[in-house]
């Protein structure tokens, strides 16, 4: 007997949406760090720090009872 695959295909937009958002936030943080002082420094810290925090959460927060979601 053969099994039918229950995997659904996803569009490229759905697959790459969140990585694109994270990259745009990182780019905003890097540009604001290069061009400004004061509140732009705060913006750069928030953008870059938030991206790192999100990646750490995604690395450790997706393991559930030995299975990867």
HELIX and SHEET records of a PDB file:
HELIX    1   1 UNK A   12  UNK A   35  1                                  24    
HELIX    2   2 UNK A   39  UNK A   61  1                                  23    
SHEET    1   A 2 UNK A  63  UNK A  64  0                                        
SHEET    2   A 2 UNK A  67  UNK A  68 -1                                        
END                                                                             
